[in-house]
Amino acid sequence: MARDQAGTDESRRLDALEAYRIVDTAPEAVFDDLVQTAATLAAAPMALLGFVDERRQWFKASQGIPFTETPREIAFCEYTIRRETPMVVTDARSDPRFLDNPLVTAEPHIRFYAGIPLSVRPGVVVGTLAVMDVVPREPAPALVQSLQGLARLAVALLRSRLQALRTEDRLDREQRRGALIQSQEWELKAAHAELKFHLENTPLALVEMDQDTRIRRWSRQAQELFGHLPAEVLGRRLEEIGLVHPADMAAVAEVVDELVSGRRSRNACTNRNLTRSGQTLICKWYNSARRDDSGNLLSLQSFASDITAQVATEEQLGESRQLLEIAGRVAQIGGWRVDLETNRIQWSDEVAAIHDEPPGTSPEVERGIGYYAPEYRARIRALFEACVERGESYDEELQILTARGRRVWVRTIGEPVRNGEGRIVAIQGAFQDISRRKASEEELRRSEERYRYAAEASQAALWDYDMLTDEITFSDAFRDMLGYDLDALPRTMTGYMELMHPDDRERIRKRAEELISGVTGDLASAEFRLRTASGQYRWFQSNSKLIRDEAGRPVRRLGSTIDIHDQRIAEQQVRQSQRLEAVGQLTGGVAHDFNNLLTVILGNADVLANQLRDAPEQGYLAEMIAAAAQRGAELTHRLLAFARRQPLQPRPTDVTALIAGMQGLLERSLPETITMEIAHGEELWPADIDPSQLESALLNLALNARDAMPDGGVLTIMTASEHVRASKHRSEMELAPGDYLVVTVADTGTGIAPEHRDRLFDPFFTTKDQGKGTGLGLAMVYGFIKQSSGHVTVESEPGKGTRFRLYLPRAQAPIQESAAAAPAAKPAGGAEKILIVEDDPLVRDHVQRLLETLGYRTETAPDALAALRLLESGGAFDLVFSDVVMPGGMSGFDLAAEAQARFPRLPVLLTSGYTEAARSGNAIEPGDILQKPYSRAALARRIRSLLN
C-alpha cells in the first residue's frame, strides 16, 4: 500500500512538472539573477535552480557548475524533493548517503549542500534551489530563511509561467475556433449563393406566403408566368389578385389549410390559374410549410409549373396515338414521319400548329424544307439526305418561317426507320417550338449583363478566365481598385499571378488545383494580396465558379473580387486588442503576487542596509538584494506599461522643454560616433501626457537607435503639431480624429527586417543577442502611448534606418508651473497604534516588524472582516494600513468605506501591488495608494503624513 501511495505521489509530481513546460527551455535572466542572488547570500561558489524528472536533474540556472544536468540517482536534490522542508548536508564525506557519490569524490567535490524544495502545492515538489561549497559548513538560520524566500519567489515565477501558458493555450483554441467559424461562414455563403443561383434559374415559379397567407416573395418566373409585377402582389392574398380560377378556390383553400393547420407539412395540387391578361393556365403546384424549432409557422413556399400544354397533349392522345408515342419517346412534343415511297411528310397537329398550318396538313419533303429560313435550308437538306442515304440520325436547333411569316426557333429530331430486311423505308422524328427557351436564354444573357453592370456599380470587380487559352479579362472596377489602366492589366492568369504577393502565390495555386480536381466542388473563395499601381499591397477576396464542359473538363472560371483591406486591418486590431487584454490579465496576477514578494525582499534589504552600515561586506549583500528586487519591480512595471495598466499622472506638458531637459542625458547615452540633431516645428501645442513616462519612452527609443548604429550615424528628434482628419484608411492607425503633438525619433541605422515589423511591439520579442535586451523597451513605449490615447507608427527599410512617430494628444488646459521639490525628510516614526490588514502572512509579518522598528504599536488581521471585528472591539486604533486585494468578499476599498463610516476620524492608508485594482468602482485615485514594492522610508513618510 505504501508503494502504491509513493507511485501516486511521484505521478502527481511529474504531471505538475510537465504542466510548467520548463524542462529543456532556454536560459532566462530572471532565473539567472535568482541563482546568482542565492550564491551571493550564501557566499558559496556553487548554486543551482534545478528540476527533477523521471531520470535526471536538469538545471534551469546554475553558477559554478560545469554541466547542465546529472543522473537522478546521484543528485543531492533527489533527497530534497522527497520532503517539503530544507535539507542541509554539512559535510558530505561524513554522510553515509554520499560517501561514494561521484559529485563528492570527483569534480565538483561537493562537501556542503543546502537545498530548498520548490513546492508548487502541498505534497508536490518539482525541483530545488540549492547552494554548495567545497568545504564543510554549518549554515546560519538566517541563510536558510533567505533561501526559502528566494525559493518562494521561484515558485511564484513558475505559477506566473503556468498562467501565461494557459492563456496562450486558450488564445490558440479561440483562434482555431475563429478559423472554424470563418470556414463555416464561407461554406454558408457559398450554399446561399448556389441556392440563389438555382432559384433564379429554375423553370418553376416560386411564390412564398407568410403566416397570414399574404404573398411576400414573387420570383421572376412567377412574374413571367402570370404577368403580375411584384409591386402588384406583395402583401396581398391570392383571392385579392384573382390568381386562382373561381371554380378552384375552394379546393385551393383546403390545400392551404392543410399546411397552415399542420395536418401536413407538404402537398401538391393541380388547378387553374388566371394570368393578368385573363388567360387560363393549368398549373401543377408543389407546396410546403416552413416552421421553426418550436413548430411555429414561418412561411408557405410553393413552386408552380405550367402544364397547360401537357394537358392539351394528353387530350390529343386518342387522336394521334402513334405519332404521340414517337414524340413521347423522343421529345414529348410534336411528331412527324416521311414515307420514302410517297415522299410526303405526315405532321401531328402540334407540328402543323407550329408551322401555322391547319391540322392534317401533309406537305411534300421539298415543301417542308422550304419552311426553313433561307440561311438554314442547306443545313436541313444535308441532314435529311444523310439520314435517308446513310441512316445518320440528327438533332438540330434551327429557325423556320411559318405560313404567317413568323420566325420560330425549333428543335428538329430525325431518325431512320428500317424494314425487316434492314432497308430504310421512312424517316420519323419530333418537332419542338423552342422559341420560349431561346427567349429565356436571351433574357438570361441580358440578366447576366445587368448583373455585371450592377456588380461594377457596386465596385465589385468581375473577371473571366478562359482556362484553355490562359486568357483573363477584367471589368472596369479593377482599374479603380488597383489603380492600373485596363490596358496595363495582365491578359493571362500567369501575368495576373505576378501581381500577387509572393507569400500568397503557392497557397492560391494549391486552392486552384483543389478546385480543378473537384475536391472543393465548383465554387471557390480565397483571400490574398495584390500589388497596386502605387506599389503597395492590399488585401482582396475573390469568389469564383468553375465551368466544365459535357465531359466534365474545366474550361472556364467566372469570378468577382472585392477590396477587404480595411476589414483585415480591423480584424487584426481586434486580435491585437484580445491579446493585449490577455497579457493585461496575466500581468495583473503577476503584479499582485510578485510585488508582495518584492515588498518583503526590498523592505528587509532596506533594514539590513541600515543595520549593516558598519559591516561593508554584509551591507553590500543587502544592497545586491535590494538591486535585484528593484529589477523585478522594473520588470513588472514594464509589463504593466505594455498592458496599459500602469498608473499615469498626465498633465499639460511642454514637450520642447522636456526634450531640452533630456538633451544632456541623451548625449551622454550615445557614443561619439553618433550625432544627435533636434528640430522643433512652429506653434507647438502642449501635450496631455505623463512627462516622466514620456522621458522614459524617448530614452528607450534613443538607446534602440544607438544599438542600430554600431558604426555611427545620426539620431534626429523632431516635433510638430498635426491635425488628424478622418479618412478611408485612418483605421489602420487606430487614431481618433483630432489635434496631436507628433514627436519623431529617426536614425540612419540598420533598419528593421520586414518579417520582424509585425512583432516589433510584442513583449519579450528582441532581435538582440542573448543578454543584450529584454524585449520590453518598445513594448513599454507602445503600451504607454496607447494608454495615453495616442498612437505609434514605424517606418523602416533594411539599410536605410528607422523612423518612429509618437502621436501625443493635445492638452486643452494651459501648462502649470511645477512647484520646487521639497528636500526628503528623514523617515520618522511614532508611538501610535496601527491596525495592519494583509492576507499574505509573509508580507503581514514584514510590515509589522517594519512599523515596530519605527516605534509604532501594531495589531494584525488577515482580512477585512477580521479587521472590522478588531475595530469594533474597542482597540482604539490611530490608523488602518490595508492591502486592496483580499479574500473574504471585501476589498481594501470596502474596508476603508466601512471603517470611516463607523469611525469618521480614523485615517486609512491603502496599498496594492497591482494598480488596476485602483480603477474599479471607487473614488480613490491610483496616486493616493501606496504602490508595492515600497521602501521603509516611503512607508514611514506616508503614515506620518496621515497621522499628522
HELIX and SHEET records of a PDB file:
HELIX    1   1 ALA A    2  TYR A   20  1                                  19    
HELIX    2   2 ALA A   29  ALA A   42  1                                  14    
HELIX    3   3 ARG A   72  ILE A   74  5                                   3    
HELIX    4   4 CYS A   77  THR A   80  1                                   4    
HELIX    5   5 ALA A   92  SER A   94  5                                   3    
HELIX    6   6 PRO A   96  PHE A   98  5                                   3    
HELIX    7   7 PRO A  102  THR A  105  1                                   4    
HELIX    8   8 PRO A  141  ASN A  201  1                                  61    
HELIX    9   9 ARG A  220  PHE A  226  1                                   7    
HELIX   10  10 PRO A  230  VAL A  233  1                                   4    
HELIX   11  11 LEU A  238  ILE A  241  1                                   4    
HELIX   12  12 PRO A  246  ASP A  248  5                                   3    
HELIX   13  13 MET A  249  SER A  261  1                                  13    
HELIX   14  14 THR A  308  GLU A  315  1                                   8    
HELIX   15  15 ARG A  321  VAL A  330  1                                  10    
HELIX   16  16 ASP A  349  ILE A  354  1                                   6    
HELIX   17  17 VAL A  365  GLY A  370  1                                   6    
HELIX   18  18 PRO A  374  ARG A  390  1                                  17    
HELIX   19  19 SER A  435  ALA A  457  1                                  23    
HELIX   20  20 ALA A  477  LEU A  482  1                                   6    
HELIX   21  21 LEU A  486  ALA A  488  5                                   3    
HELIX   22  22 MET A  493  GLU A  498  1                                   6    
HELIX   23  23 PRO A  502  SER A  517  1                                  16    
HELIX   24  24 HIS A  565  GLN A  611  1                                  47    
HELIX   25  25 PRO A  616  PHE A  642  1                                  27    
HELIX   26  26 VAL A  655  SER A  669  1                                  15    
HELIX   27  27 PRO A  691  ALA A  708  1                                  18    
HELIX   28  28 ARG A  730  MET A  733  5                                   4    
HELIX   29  29 PRO A  754  ARG A  757  1                                   4    
HELIX   30  30 GLY A  777  GLN A  787  1                                  11    
HELIX   31  31 PRO A  841  THR A  853  1                                  13    
HELIX   32  32 ALA A  864  GLU A  872  1                                   9    
HELIX   33  33 GLY A  892  ARG A  902  1                                  11    
HELIX   34  34 THR A  915  ARG A  919  5                                   5    
HELIX   35  35 PRO A  926  ASP A  928  5                                   3    
HELIX   36  36 ARG A  936  LEU A  947  1                                  12    
SHEET    1   A 6 GLU A  69  PRO A  71  0                                        
SHEET    2   A 6 ARG A  56  GLN A  63 -1                                        
SHEET    3   A 6 MET A  46  VAL A  52 -1                                        
SHEET    4   A 6 VAL A 124  ASP A 133 -1                                        
SHEET    5   A 6 PHE A 112  ARG A 121 -1                                        
SHEET    6   A 6 MET A  87  VAL A  89 -1                                        
SHEET    1   B 5 ILE A 215  TRP A 218  0                                        
SHEET    2   B 5 ALA A 205  MET A 209 -1                                        
SHEET    3   B 5 LEU A 297  ASP A 306 -1                                        
SHEET    4   B 5 THR A 280  ARG A 291 -1                                        
SHEET    5   B 5 ARG A 266  LEU A 274 -1                                        
SHEET    1   C 5 ARG A 344  TRP A 347  0                                        
SHEET    2   C 5 GLY A 334  ASP A 339 -1                                        
SHEET    3   C 5 ILE A 424  ASP A 433 -1                                        
SHEET    4   C 5 ARG A 407  ARG A 418 -1                                        
SHEET    5   C 5 TYR A 394  LEU A 401 -1                                        
SHEET    1   D 5 GLU A 471  PHE A 474  0                                        
SHEET    2   D 5 ALA A 461  ASP A 466 -1                                        
SHEET    3   D 5 PRO A 554  ASP A 563 -1                                        
SHEET    4   D 5 TYR A 537  ARG A 548 -1                                        
SHEET    5   D 5 LEU A 523  ARG A 531 -1                                        
SHEET    1   E 2 ARG A 651  THR A 653  0                                        
SHEET    2   E 2 ALA A 687  ILE A 689 -1                                        
SHEET    1   F 5 ILE A 674  HIS A 680  0                                        
SHEET    2   F 5 GLY A 713  VAL A 724  1                                        
SHEET    3   F 5 GLY A 738  ASP A 747 -1                                        
SHEET    4   F 5 THR A 802  PRO A 809 -1                                        
SHEET    5   F 5 HIS A 791  SER A 796 -1                                        
SHEET    1   G 5 ARG A 857  ALA A 861  0                                        
SHEET    2   G 5 LYS A 833  VAL A 837  1                                        
SHEET    3   G 5 LEU A 879  ASP A 883  1                                        
SHEET    4   G 5 VAL A 908  SER A 912  1                                        
SHEET    5   G 5 LEU A 930  GLN A 931  1                                        
END                                                                             
